[in-house]
Amino acid sequence: MEDATREKIEALLKAHRIVLFMKGTKHFPQCGFSAQVASVLQRAGAEYHDVNVLLDPELRQGIKDYASWPTVPQLYVDGNFIGGCDIVTDLFESGELEKLVAG
């Protein structure tokens, strides 16, 4: 991964408490998994920053390398990687996601 890409990711994680790297935006998701995570975050009452990886191919690959996680979407809270669609959905269903995003 390019240093500039790593720095961009780290700057986003420092600037925002909750960050969702996704395909599309929270208002216009462009894949089913991204739509699912955006919906779950909304239902959990999370205020979050969305990052559309489709606009930047280096970032799209870089975030996968950064977390050693092969897919997008990816949710981060307080700079920590939480997981992708299945993990975030499971956290929501167990009630843990609301606690996590409440801070």
C-alpha positions as CSV (number, residue, x, y, z in Angstrom):
1,M,0.0,0.0,0.0
2,E,1.2,3.5,-0.8
3,D,2.2,5.6,2.1
4,A,-0.2,8.3,0.9
5,T,-3.1,5.9,1.0
6,R,-2.2,4.7,4.5
7,E,-2.0,8.3,5.6
8,K,-5.4,9.1,4.1
9,I,-7.0,6.2,5.9
10,E,-5.4,7.1,9.2
11,A,-6.4,10.7,8.9
12,L,-10.1,9.7,8.2
13,L,-10.0,7.4,11.3
14,K,-8.6,10.2,13.5
15,A,-11.0,12.8,12.2
16,H,-14.2,10.8,12.7
17,R,-15.2,8.5,15.6
18,I,-17.2,6.2,13.4
19,V,-16.2,5.5,9.8
20,L,-17.8,3.3,7.2
21,F,-15.8,2.5,4.1
22,M,-18.5,1.4,1.6
23,K,-19.5,1.2,-2.0
24,G,-21.6,4.3,-2.5
25,T,-22.8,6.7,0.2
26,K,-25.0,6.3,3.2
27,H,-27.7,8.0,1.3
28,F,-27.1,6.1,-2.0
29,P,-25.4,2.7,-1.3
30,Q,-24.2,1.0,-4.4
31,C,-24.1,-2.6,-3.2
32,G,-26.4,-4.8,-1.1
33,F,-23.8,-5.3,1.7
34,S,-23.1,-1.6,2.0
35,A,-26.8,-0.9,2.0
36,Q,-27.3,-3.4,4.8
37,V,-24.6,-1.9,7.0
38,A,-25.8,1.6,6.4
39,S,-29.3,0.5,7.4
40,V,-28.2,-1.2,10.5
41,L,-26.1,1.8,11.6
42,Q,-29.1,4.1,11.0
43,R,-31.3,1.8,13.1
44,A,-28.7,1.7,15.8
45,G,-28.7,5.6,15.9
46,A,-25.1,5.9,14.8
47,E,-23.7,9.2,13.5
48,Y,-21.0,8.2,11.1
49,H,-18.8,9.3,8.3
50,D,-19.2,7.4,5.0
51,V,-16.3,7.0,2.6
52,N,-17.2,5.9,-1.0
53,V,-14.4,3.6,-2.1
54,L,-15.7,3.5,-5.6
55,L,-14.3,7.1,-6.1
56,D,-10.7,6.0,-5.4
57,P,-9.4,2.7,-6.6
58,E,-6.2,3.0,-4.5
59,L,-8.3,3.6,-1.4
60,R,-10.6,0.7,-2.3
61,Q,-7.7,-1.7,-2.3
62,G,-5.8,0.1,0.4
63,I,-8.6,-0.3,3.0
64,K,-8.6,-4.0,2.4
65,D,-4.9,-4.2,2.9
66,Y,-5.1,-1.9,6.0
67,A,-7.5,-4.2,7.8
68,S,-6.3,-7.4,6.2
69,W,-10.0,-7.9,5.4
70,P,-10.8,-8.8,1.8
71,T,-14.2,-7.0,1.4
72,V,-16.0,-3.7,1.7
73,P,-17.9,-2.4,3.6
74,Q,-15.7,-2.0,6.6
75,L,-16.8,-0.4,9.9
76,Y,-14.4,1.4,12.2
77,V,-15.2,2.8,15.7
78,D,-12.6,4.8,17.6
79,G,-10.0,3.8,15.0
80,N,-10.6,0.1,15.5
81,F,-11.7,-2.2,12.8
82,I,-15.1,-3.8,13.8
83,G,-15.9,-5.9,10.8
84,G,-17.9,-6.2,7.6
85,C,-21.5,-6.8,6.9
86,D,-22.1,-10.1,8.7
87,I,-20.2,-9.0,11.8
88,V,-22.0,-5.6,12.0
89,T,-25.4,-7.3,11.4
90,D,-24.7,-9.8,14.2
91,L,-23.6,-7.1,16.6
92,F,-26.8,-5.2,15.8
93,E,-29.0,-8.3,16.4
94,S,-27.3,-9.0,19.7
95,G,-27.7,-5.4,20.9
96,E,-24.0,-4.8,21.0
97,L,-23.8,-2.4,18.1
98,E,-25.9,0.2,19.8
99,K,-23.6,0.1,22.9
100,L,-20.5,0.3,20.6
101,V,-21.7,3.3,18.6
102,A,-23.1,5.1,21.7
103,G,-19.5,5.5,22.9
